[in-house]
């Protein structure tokens, strides 16, 4: 199949050419680093097409069924026929390109020696998708059979959670494009970040370089923290298609149940969900029947769900690579989507930086991928809060209120029930959106028979300004986003009222104590 059928973007051409040049230099194991959403499958398709055009066989390996299905479909889009090596799927070993899960291929190779085993693929080129898994024992066992072949790995995050770099296996690395460059070119959408103060992780042990899941679950899977996830979503992203990343299955289910309790259409998926259930839930999520999807370790890689408008991190991680995989789920463009929201309940952004920060990926020794690149002549950027409006940004002039920070900025601060923006450009409401909200407030006012001044005060609470020239706007039926915002305001009011009651009780108790001391 001629490679001309695949039209690549400039950086994808750079990736293919870079890999070819590294192989020409004598490197047999080359790693291509491309951010989530950069089109790794298109790049892999071009590499495979070129190899087949020269008479070579190609073996593509990955660790999840959904990745195999996605790659086969994308290869077919480019006119490339491929056999599938995966349990429950008919095998066509006659195709020059074979795509399979590493688990199934490893099991079939145990049936005999490679030379006599009918399932052995005598490939000249081996492509590894999500190749940060290539250092695992099962991958290394298979790759040892192809030690004299050309191995090309493709990943968005060339680092293990332990911090070990991919130089343990790969000899050379190609980095054709950065996240910010993809945003500037319009191939990804920018993120707007919101987050509370970091959870207390002092009692959480470190296991294999990441937070111990059992300890982490005890910290994050608490009724108050689970409730905060839902309340902050109602305020910031209510009505938007959202994916929540949780610690363990019971944590994910607890978050789902809290969303359902507040009348939000929500489903949970995990690694134990069967293929039919996953397909059905994703279909309903994509068409808007489900607003929120909670998951545990299921959609951190290789999931092309461009409908995601908000990513909620309810799971702290220690690796920037893991964090980038999570946030990257929301970065893909979609009609009508000019940005996506990140709600960080984990402190990940504060610890590891923003998604669009440049990363100093390095193959040698301990990978430097968890270190954010900063110009040497400048101090490291700190995420700070404006002392006037609490807007979160990285220093200098506040992009929200214009206040200039003249003294040493304070670190991120927020209350238990209040989230503040910590980065990215604030998404301002358009004139049409403001008129829509005014009309929806008017709808509720008439429905509840409130005084006319109620609309103006609620409008100011939402937009920060009093309504001007909107008296002609009639009632407009409320959207789900509007109802979610109103629900959040109601929850916030009752929480504030409860705090005041508790504060009064403390004051009474303190006064009684003082009177007893005086007496």
C-alpha positions as CSV (number, residue, x, y, z in Angstrom):
1,X,0.0,0.0,0.0
2,X,1.6,3.3,-1.0
3,X,2.2,5.7,1.9
4,X,0.9,8.6,-0.1
5,X,-2.7,7.7,1.1
6,X,-1.8,9.1,4.5
7,X,-1.8,12.9,4.8
8,X,0.3,13.8,7.8
9,X,0.6,17.0,9.7
10,X,3.9,18.8,9.7
11,X,5.0,17.5,13.1
12,X,3.9,14.0,12.2
13,X,6.1,14.1,9.2
14,X,8.9,15.3,11.5
15,X,8.2,12.3,13.8
16,X,8.4,9.8,11.0
17,X,11.5,11.4,9.4
18,X,13.1,11.6,12.8
19,X,12.6,7.9,13.5
20,X,13.9,7.1,10.1
21,X,17.1,9.2,10.7
22,X,17.7,7.6,14.0
23,X,17.5,4.1,12.5
24,X,19.8,5.2,9.7
25,X,22.3,6.2,12.4
26,X,22.3,2.6,13.6
27,X,19.8,2.7,16.4
28,X,17.4,-0.3,16.4
29,X,15.2,0.8,19.2
30,X,13.8,4.3,18.8
31,X,11.2,6.0,21.0
32,X,8.9,8.7,19.5
33,X,7.3,11.0,22.1
34,X,4.1,12.7,21.0
35,X,1.5,14.3,23.4
36,X,-1.9,12.9,23.8
37,X,-4.1,14.0,20.9
38,X,-1.1,14.5,18.6
39,X,-2.2,11.7,16.3
40,X,0.1,8.8,17.3
41,X,-2.0,6.3,15.3
42,X,-1.7,8.4,12.1
43,X,2.1,8.4,12.6
44,X,2.2,4.7,13.3
45,X,0.1,4.1,10.2
46,X,2.5,6.0,8.0
47,X,5.5,4.0,9.4
48,X,3.6,0.7,8.9
49,X,2.6,1.7,5.3
50,X,6.2,2.6,4.4
51,X,7.5,-0.7,5.9
52,X,4.9,-2.8,4.0
53,X,5.7,-0.9,0.7
54,X,9.3,-2.1,1.1
55,X,8.2,-5.7,1.6
56,X,8.4,-5.9,5.4
57,X,6.0,-7.4,7.8
58,X,4.8,-5.2,10.8
59,X,3.7,-6.2,14.2
60,X,1.9,-3.7,16.4
61,X,1.6,-4.5,20.1
62,X,-0.4,-2.8,22.9
63,X,-1.7,-3.8,26.3
64,X,-5.4,-3.1,26.0
65,X,-8.2,-4.5,23.8
66,X,-9.7,-1.0,23.2
67,X,-6.3,0.2,21.8
68,X,-6.2,-2.7,19.4
69,X,-9.7,-2.0,18.1
70,X,-9.0,1.8,17.8
71,X,-5.7,1.2,15.9
72,X,-7.3,-1.4,13.5
73,X,-10.1,1.1,12.7
74,X,-7.7,3.9,12.1
75,X,-5.5,1.8,9.9
76,X,-8.5,0.9,7.9
77,X,-9.3,4.6,7.5
78,X,-5.9,4.9,5.9
79,X,-6.6,2.0,3.6
80,X,-4.4,-0.5,5.5
81,X,-5.7,-4.0,6.1
82,X,-4.5,-5.7,9.3
83,X,-4.9,-9.0,11.1
84,X,-5.9,-9.0,14.8
85,X,-4.2,-11.0,17.5
86,X,-6.7,-10.9,20.4
87,X,-8.7,-13.5,22.3
88,X,-12.2,-13.9,20.9
89,X,-11.3,-12.4,17.5
90,X,-10.8,-14.4,14.3
91,X,-7.1,-14.3,13.3
92,X,-6.0,-13.6,9.7
93,X,-2.2,-14.2,9.8
94,X,-1.9,-13.6,6.1
95,X,-2.0,-9.8,6.4
96,X,1.4,-8.0,6.3
97,X,0.3,-5.9,9.3
98,X,-0.7,-7.7,12.6
99,X,-2.2,-5.8,15.5
100,X,-2.6,-7.5,18.9
101,X,-2.6,-7.4,22.6
102,X,0.7,-8.3,24.3
103,X,-1.1,-10.7,26.6
104,X,-2.7,-12.8,23.8
105,X,0.4,-12.8,21.7
106,X,2.5,-13.9,24.7
107,X,0.1,-16.8,25.5
108,X,0.2,-18.0,21.9
109,X,3.9,-17.9,21.6
110,X,4.0,-20.3,24.6
111,X,2.5,-23.0,22.4
112,X,5.9,-23.7,20.7
113,X,9.2,-22.3,19.6
114,X,9.0,-19.2,17.3
115,X,10.3,-21.1,14.3
116,X,7.6,-23.8,14.4
117,X,4.8,-21.9,16.0
118,X,2.1,-21.0,13.5
119,X,1.1,-17.9,15.6
120,X,4.6,-16.4,15.4
121,X,4.8,-13.2,13.4
122,X,8.1,-12.9,11.6
123,X,8.1,-9.2,11.5
124,X,10.9,-6.9,10.5
125,X,9.4,-3.9,12.3
126,X,7.7,-3.9,15.7
127,X,5.5,-0.9,16.7
128,X,4.7,-0.5,20.4
129,X,1.8,1.8,21.3
130,X,1.8,3.4,24.8
131,X,5.4,2.2,24.9
132,X,6.1,3.4,28.4
133,X,4.9,-0.1,29.3
134,X,7.7,-1.6,27.2
135,X,9.9,-2.2,30.3
136,X,7.4,-4.6,31.9
137,X,8.4,-8.3,32.0
138,X,5.8,-9.5,29.5
139,X,7.0,-6.9,26.9
140,X,10.6,-7.6,27.5
141,X,10.0,-11.4,27.1
142,X,8.4,-10.8,23.7
143,X,10.8,-8.1,22.5
144,X,13.8,-10.3,23.2
145,X,12.6,-12.5,20.3
146,X,12.9,-9.4,18.1
147,X,16.2,-8.2,19.4
148,X,17.6,-8.0,15.8
149,X,14.6,-6.2,14.4
150,X,13.6,-2.5,14.3
151,X,11.6,-1.5,17.4
152,X,9.7,1.8,17.3
153,X,7.8,2.9,20.4
154,X,5.3,5.7,20.6
155,X,4.2,7.3,23.8
156,X,3.0,10.6,25.3
157,X,4.9,10.1,28.6
158,X,8.3,8.4,28.4
159,X,8.7,7.8,32.1
160,X,7.6,5.2,34.7
161,X,5.9,6.2,37.9
162,X,9.1,5.3,39.7
163,X,11.0,7.9,37.7
164,X,13.0,5.4,35.7
165,X,13.6,6.6,32.1
166,X,13.0,4.6,29.0
167,X,16.8,4.5,28.3
168,X,16.6,1.1,30.1
169,X,15.5,-0.3,26.7
170,X,15.3,2.4,24.0
171,X,18.5,3.8,22.4
172,X,17.3,7.0,20.9
173,X,14.4,9.4,21.3
174,X,12.5,11.7,18.9
175,X,10.4,14.6,20.3
176,X,8.7,16.3,17.3
177,X,6.2,18.6,19.0
178,X,5.1,20.0,22.4
179,X,1.7,20.3,24.0
180,X,1.8,24.1,23.7
181,X,2.7,23.9,20.0
182,X,-0.3,21.7,19.4
183,X,-2.5,24.2,21.2
184,X,-1.1,27.0,19.2
185,X,-1.8,25.1,16.0
186,X,-5.4,24.3,17.0
187,X,-4.8,20.6,17.2
188,X,-5.5,20.6,21.0
189,X,-7.7,23.0,23.1
190,X,-6.3,24.9,26.1
191,X,-7.1,24.0,29.7
192,X,-8.6,26.2,32.4
193,X,-7.6,24.9,35.9
194,X,-9.6,25.0,39.2
195,X,-8.5,23.4,42.4
196,X,-8.9,23.4,46.2
197,X,-6.0,23.2,48.7
198,X,-4.1,19.9,48.5
199,X,-5.3,16.9,50.4
200,X,-3.2,15.8,53.4
201,X,-1.0,12.9,52.1
202,X,1.5,12.7,54.9
203,X,0.2,9.3,56.1
204,X,0.2,7.9,52.5
205,X,3.0,5.4,51.8
206,X,4.9,5.3,48.6
207,X,4.7,2.0,46.6
208,X,6.6,1.5,43.4
209,X,7.2,5.2,43.1
210,X,3.5,6.2,43.4
211,X,1.1,6.7,46.2
212,X,-0.1,3.5,47.9
213,X,-3.7,2.9,46.6
214,X,-5.0,1.5,49.8
215,X,-3.7,4.5,51.9
216,X,-4.8,6.9,49.2
217,X,-8.3,5.5,49.2
218,X,-8.6,6.1,52.9
219,X,-7.7,9.7,52.4
220,X,-9.8,10.5,49.3
221,X,-12.8,8.2,49.8
222,X,-14.4,10.1,52.7
223,X,-18.0,11.5,52.6
224,X,-16.9,15.1,52.8
225,X,-14.2,14.9,50.1
226,X,-16.6,12.9,47.8
227,X,-19.3,15.6,48.4
228,X,-16.8,18.4,47.6
229,X,-16.1,16.7,44.2
230,X,-19.8,16.9,43.3
231,X,-20.4,20.4,44.7
232,X,-17.4,22.0,42.9
233,X,-18.5,20.3,39.7
234,X,-22.0,21.7,40.1
235,X,-20.5,25.2,40.5
236,X,-17.8,25.1,37.8
237,X,-18.7,22.5,35.2
238,X,-22.3,21.7,35.7
239,X,-23.9,20.6,32.4
240,X,-20.5,19.8,30.8
241,X,-19.5,16.3,29.7
242,X,-17.1,15.2,32.4
243,X,-14.8,12.4,33.3
244,X,-13.7,11.8,36.9
245,X,-10.5,9.9,37.8
246,X,-10.7,8.1,41.1
247,X,-8.4,6.0,43.3
248,X,-10.1,2.6,43.5
249,X,-13.4,1.0,42.4
250,X,-15.3,1.7,45.7
251,X,-14.1,5.4,45.5
252,X,-15.4,5.7,41.9
253,X,-18.7,4.2,42.9
254,X,-19.0,6.5,45.9
255,X,-18.5,9.5,43.7
256,X,-21.0,8.2,41.1
257,X,-23.6,7.6,43.9
258,X,-23.1,11.2,45.1
259,X,-23.6,12.6,41.6
260,X,-26.8,10.5,41.3
261,X,-28.0,11.7,44.7
262,X,-27.9,15.3,43.3
263,X,-29.8,14.3,40.2
264,X,-26.8,14.3,37.8
265,X,-26.8,11.5,35.2
266,X,-23.6,9.6,36.0
267,X,-22.2,6.1,35.4
268,X,-19.1,4.2,36.7
269,X,-16.7,2.0,34.7
270,X,-13.6,0.0,35.7
271,X,-11.4,-2.7,34.4
272,X,-14.0,-5.3,35.4
273,X,-16.7,-3.8,33.2
274,X,-17.2,-6.0,30.1
275,X,-16.9,-4.8,26.6
276,X,-20.6,-4.5,26.0
277,X,-21.1,-2.4,29.1
278,X,-18.3,-0.1,28.2
279,X,-19.5,0.4,24.7
280,X,-23.1,1.1,25.9
281,X,-21.9,3.6,28.6
282,X,-19.6,5.4,26.2
283,X,-22.3,5.7,23.5
284,X,-24.7,7.3,26.1
285,X,-21.9,9.5,27.3
286,X,-21.0,10.7,23.8
287,X,-24.6,11.5,22.9
288,X,-25.2,13.4,26.2
289,X,-27.5,11.0,28.0
290,X,-24.8,10.7,30.6
291,X,-23.1,13.9,31.9
292,X,-20.5,12.4,34.2
293,X,-18.4,9.2,33.9
294,X,-16.4,8.1,36.9
295,X,-13.6,5.5,36.4
296,X,-10.8,3.8,38.1
297,X,-7.6,3.2,36.1
298,X,-9.5,2.6,32.8
299,X,-9.3,5.8,30.7
300,X,-5.8,7.1,31.5
301,X,-4.4,6.0,28.1
302,X,-5.4,5.7,24.5
303,X,-9.0,6.9,24.8
304,X,-10.1,9.2,22.0
305,X,-13.2,10.7,23.6
306,X,-13.3,14.3,22.2
307,X,-16.7,15.0,23.8
308,X,-15.0,15.4,27.2
309,X,-15.3,19.0,28.4
310,X,-14.1,18.6,31.9
311,X,-11.5,16.4,33.7
312,X,-11.9,15.9,37.4
313,X,-8.8,14.6,39.2
314,X,-9.9,13.0,42.5
315,X,-6.7,10.9,42.5
316,X,-3.3,12.3,43.6
317,X,-0.3,11.0,41.6
318,X,3.4,11.5,42.0
319,X,4.3,11.1,38.3
320,X,3.9,13.9,35.9
321,X,3.6,11.3,33.2
322,X,0.5,9.8,34.8
323,X,-1.0,13.3,35.4
324,X,-0.5,14.2,31.7
325,X,-2.2,11.1,30.6
326,X,-5.2,11.9,32.8
327,X,-5.5,15.6,31.8
328,X,-4.9,14.8,28.2
329,X,-8.3,13.1,28.0
330,X,-9.9,16.5,27.7
331,X,-7.6,18.2,25.3
332,X,-8.9,16.8,22.0
333,X,-10.9,19.3,19.9
334,X,-14.6,18.9,19.3
335,X,-17.2,21.0,17.6
336,X,-18.1,24.0,19.8
337,X,-15.3,23.2,22.3
338,X,-12.7,26.0,22.6
339,X,-11.3,25.0,26.0
340,X,-11.7,22.3,28.6
341,X,-11.8,22.5,32.4
342,X,-9.6,20.7,34.9
343,X,-10.9,20.5,38.4
344,X,-8.0,19.3,40.6
345,X,-9.0,17.8,44.0
346,X,-5.6,16.1,44.3
347,X,-3.0,18.9,44.3
348,X,-1.4,17.4,41.2
349,X,-1.1,20.6,39.3
350,X,0.5,22.4,42.3
351,X,3.1,19.6,42.6
352,X,3.7,18.7,39.0
353,X,2.9,21.8,36.9
354,X,0.4,22.5,34.1
355,X,-0.4,20.2,31.3
356,X,1.0,22.6,28.7
357,X,4.4,23.1,30.4
358,X,7.4,21.9,28.5
359,X,8.9,18.7,29.9
360,X,12.6,17.8,29.8
361,X,12.2,14.2,28.8
362,X,15.4,12.3,29.0
363,X,16.3,8.7,28.2
364,X,19.5,8.6,30.4
365,X,19.4,7.4,33.9
366,X,16.6,8.7,36.0
367,X,14.1,10.4,33.6
368,X,13.8,14.1,33.9
369,X,10.2,14.1,32.7
370,X,8.8,15.1,36.1
371,X,10.7,18.3,36.0
372,X,9.2,21.3,34.4
373,X,11.5,23.2,32.0
374,X,12.0,26.9,33.1
375,X,14.3,29.5,31.7
376,X,17.5,29.6,33.7
377,X,17.5,33.4,34.2
378,X,14.0,33.3,35.8
379,X,12.8,32.0,39.1
380,X,10.6,28.9,38.9
381,X,7.0,29.8,38.3
382,X,4.7,29.5,41.3
383,X,1.0,29.1,41.3
384,X,-0.3,32.0,43.4
385,X,-3.6,33.7,44.4
386,X,-4.5,37.3,43.8
387,X,-4.9,39.0,47.1
388,X,-7.8,41.0,45.8
389,X,-10.0,38.5,44.0
390,X,-8.4,35.0,44.8
391,X,-8.0,34.3,41.1
392,X,-5.2,31.7,40.6
393,X,-2.4,32.4,38.1
394,X,1.4,32.4,37.9
395,X,2.4,35.8,39.1
396,X,2.7,39.4,37.9
397,X,-0.6,41.2,36.9
398,X,-3.8,39.4,37.8
399,X,-5.6,38.5,34.5
400,X,-9.0,38.7,36.1
401,X,-9.0,42.0,38.1
402,X,-5.8,43.7,36.9
403,X,-4.3,43.9,40.4
404,X,-0.5,43.9,40.4
405,X,1.2,41.7,42.9
406,X,3.7,44.0,44.7
407,X,4.7,41.8,47.6
408,X,5.7,38.2,47.9
409,X,2.6,36.2,46.8
410,X,0.9,33.8,49.1
411,X,0.7,30.1,48.1
412,X,-2.5,28.6,46.9
413,X,-5.3,29.0,49.5
414,X,-9.0,28.1,49.4
415,X,-11.7,27.1,51.8
416,X,-13.1,23.6,52.1
417,X,-16.1,24.4,50.0
418,X,-14.7,27.0,47.6
419,X,-12.6,26.4,44.5
420,X,-10.5,29.0,42.8
421,X,-9.0,29.1,39.3
422,X,-5.3,28.2,39.3
423,X,-4.2,28.7,35.7
424,X,-5.2,29.2,32.0
425,X,-7.2,32.0,30.6
426,X,-10.5,32.7,32.2
427,X,-13.4,31.9,29.9
428,X,-15.5,35.1,29.8
429,X,-19.2,35.0,29.2
430,X,-20.3,36.3,25.8
431,X,-23.1,38.8,25.5
432,X,-25.4,36.1,24.3
433,X,-24.6,33.9,27.3
434,X,-25.2,36.7,29.7
435,X,-28.6,37.4,28.1
436,X,-29.4,33.7,28.3
437,X,-28.7,33.6,32.0
438,X,-30.7,36.7,32.6
439,X,-33.7,35.1,30.8
440,X,-33.3,31.9,32.8
441,X,-33.2,33.9,36.1
442,X,-36.4,35.7,34.9
443,X,-38.0,32.3,34.2
444,X,-37.3,31.1,37.8
445,X,-38.5,34.4,39.3
446,X,-41.9,34.1,37.6
447,X,-42.1,30.5,38.5
448,X,-41.4,31.1,42.2
449,X,-43.1,34.5,42.2
450,X,-40.0,36.3,43.5
451,X,-39.6,40.0,43.7
452,X,-38.2,41.7,40.5
453,X,-35.0,42.7,42.3
454,X,-34.1,39.0,42.7
455,X,-33.1,38.6,39.1
456,X,-30.6,41.5,39.2
457,X,-28.9,40.1,42.4
458,X,-28.7,36.6,41.1
459,X,-27.3,37.9,37.7
460,X,-24.6,39.8,39.6
461,X,-23.8,36.8,41.7
462,X,-23.2,34.8,38.5
463,X,-21.5,37.4,36.3
464,X,-20.0,39.8,38.8
465,X,-21.8,42.9,37.3
466,X,-25.3,44.4,37.5
467,X,-27.5,43.8,34.4
468,X,-27.7,46.8,32.1
469,X,-30.1,47.0,29.2
470,X,-31.6,43.6,29.7
471,X,-35.1,44.6,30.9
472,X,-36.6,43.5,27.5
473,X,-35.5,39.9,27.9
474,X,-38.4,37.6,28.7
475,X,-38.3,34.2,30.5
476,X,-36.1,31.5,29.0
477,X,-36.4,27.8,29.9
478,X,-33.4,26.9,32.2
479,X,-30.7,24.6,30.8
480,X,-29.1,21.7,32.8
481,X,-26.0,23.9,33.4
482,X,-28.2,26.6,34.9
483,X,-30.1,24.1,37.2
484,X,-26.8,22.6,38.4
485,X,-25.4,26.1,39.2
486,X,-28.6,26.9,41.2
487,X,-28.3,23.6,43.0
488,X,-24.7,24.4,44.0
489,X,-25.8,27.8,45.3
490,X,-28.4,26.1,47.4
491,X,-25.9,23.6,48.8
492,X,-23.4,26.4,49.5
493,X,-26.1,28.5,51.3
494,X,-27.0,25.6,53.7
495,X,-23.3,24.8,54.3
496,X,-22.7,28.4,55.2
497,X,-25.7,28.4,57.5
498,X,-24.5,25.3,59.2
499,X,-21.0,26.8,59.7
500,X,-22.6,29.9,61.3
501,X,-24.6,27.7,63.7
502,X,-21.4,25.7,64.6
503,X,-19.5,29.0,65.1
504,X,-22.2,30.3,67.4
505,X,-22.1,27.1,69.4
506,X,-18.3,27.5,69.8
507,X,-18.7,31.1,70.9
508,X,-21.3,30.2,73.5
509,X,-19.2,27.4,74.7
510,X,-16.2,29.7,75.0
511,X,-18.2,32.3,76.8
512,X,-19.5,29.8,79.3
513,X,-15.9,28.6,79.9
514,X,-14.7,32.2,80.5
515,X,-17.6,32.8,82.9
516,X,-16.8,29.7,84.9
517,X,-13.2,30.8,85.1
518,X,-14.2,34.2,86.3
519,X,-16.6,32.8,88.8
